[in-house]
Amino acid sequence: MGNVRQHLMAAAHDIRKGQRYQALQPIPVRFLTHWSAPFTDGGTGTLPAGEAFVISFDPPTGATAASCDAEHSKEVEQLLVPEVDRRAPKYNGCSLVIDFNTIRTKCQRSDAV
């Protein structure tokens, strides 16, 4: 079990805050909805091929996924977040959660904007 944990810890170090990636094919993502209230929600969906995203925070030790912001956030919100949520008065956007393995195998690093 120690080897698996060491591998995960080492693997997280290559994915850092501010890095930009582009999906090379449609990729599975989780999303979190943010609210101007003590509430959060979310779901799963697919980020289209060609869509770019930026790593929001340095992943903490032991993490297996990264918090990300889509470059075209409004368009991605329309794809992923139900309209009833987007129209709610206290809705305050969304963020993506993308598995490290997906980032490494189905995305390309592209720090140029």
MOFENSUL-V263869 format. One record per pair of residues at least 4 apart in sequence whose C-alpha atoms are under 8 Angstrom apart, sorted by the first residue. I is the first residue (numbers start at 1). J is the second residue. If there is no record, write none. Layout:
I_J + I_J
This chain:
1_5 + 2_6 + 3_7 + 4_8 + 5_9 + 5_62 + 6_10 + 7_11 + 8_12 + 8_62 + 8_63 + 8_64 + 9_13 + 9_61 + 9_62 + 9_63 + 10_14 + 11_15 + 12_16 + 12_59 + 12_60 + 12_61 + 12_62 + 12_63 + 12_64 + 12_100 + 13_59 + 15_19 + 15_55 + 15_58 + 15_59 + 15_66 + 15_100 + 16_55 + 16_57 + 16_58 + 16_59 + 17_54 + 17_55 + 17_56 + 17_57 + 17_58 + 17_59 + 18_54 + 18_55 + 18_56 + 18_57 + 19_54 + 19_55 + 19_109 + 19_110 + 19_111 + 20_52 + 20_53 + 20_54 + 20_55 + 20_109 + 20_110 + 20_111 + 20_112 + 21_52 + 21_53 + 21_54 + 21_103 + 21_107 + 21_108 + 21_109 + 21_110 + 21_111 + 22_49 + 22_50 + 22_51 + 22_52 + 22_53 + 22_107 + 22_108 + 22_109 + 22_110 + 23_27 + 23_47 + 23_48 + 23_49 + 23_50 + 23_51 + 23_52 + 23_103 + 23_106 + 23_107 + 23_108 + 24_49 + 24_50 + 24_106 + 24_107 + 24_108 + 25_48 + 25_49 + 25_50 + 25_106 + 25_107 + 26_46 + 26_47 + 26_48 + 26_49 + 27_46 + 27_47 + 27_48 + 27_49 + 27_102 + 27_106 + 28_44 + 28_45 + 28_46 + 28_47 + 28_98 + 28_102 + 29_44 + 29_45 + 29_46 + 29_47 + 29_96 + 29_97 + 29_98 + 29_99 + 30_42 + 30_43 + 30_44 + 30_45 + 30_96 + 30_97 + 30_98 + 31_42 + 31_43 + 31_44 + 31_45 + 31_80 + 31_94 + 31_95 + 31_96 + 31_97 + 32_40 + 32_41 + 32_42 + 32_43 + 32_94 + 32_95 + 32_96 + 32_97 + 33_40 + 33_41 + 33_42 + 33_81 + 33_91 + 33_92 + 33_93 + 33_94 + 33_95 + 34_39 + 34_40 + 34_41 + 34_91 + 34_92 + 34_93 + 34_94 + 34_95 + 35_39 + 35_40 + 35_90 + 35_91 + 35_92 + 35_93 + 36_90 + 36_91 + 36_92 + 37_90 + 42_81 + 43_81 + 44_80 + 45_80 + 46_80 + 47_51 + 47_76 + 51_70 + 51_71 + 51_72 + 52_70 + 52_71 + 52_72 + 53_68 + 53_69 + 53_70 + 53_71 + 54_68 + 54_69 + 54_70 + 54_71 + 55_66 + 55_67 + 55_68 + 55_69 + 56_66 + 56_67 + 56_68 + 56_69 + 57_66 + 57_67 + 57_68 + 58_66 + 59_63 + 59_65 + 59_66 + 59_67 + 64_99 + 64_100 + 65_97 + 65_98 + 65_99 + 65_100 + 66_97 + 66_98 + 66_99 + 66_100 + 67_95 + 67_96 + 67_97 + 67_98 + 68_95 + 68_96 + 68_97 + 68_98 + 69_73 + 69_95 + 69_96 + 70_76 + 70_95 + 70_96 + 72_76 + 73_77 + 74_78 + 75_79 + 76_80 + 77_81 + 77_86 + 77_93 + 77_94 + 78_82 + 78_83 + 81_85 + 81_86 + 81_94 + 82_86 + 83_87 + 84_88 + 85_91 + 86_91 + 86_93 + 87_91 + 98_102 + 98_103 + 99_103 + 100_104 + 101_105 + 102_106 + 102_107 + 103_107 + 103_108 + 104_108
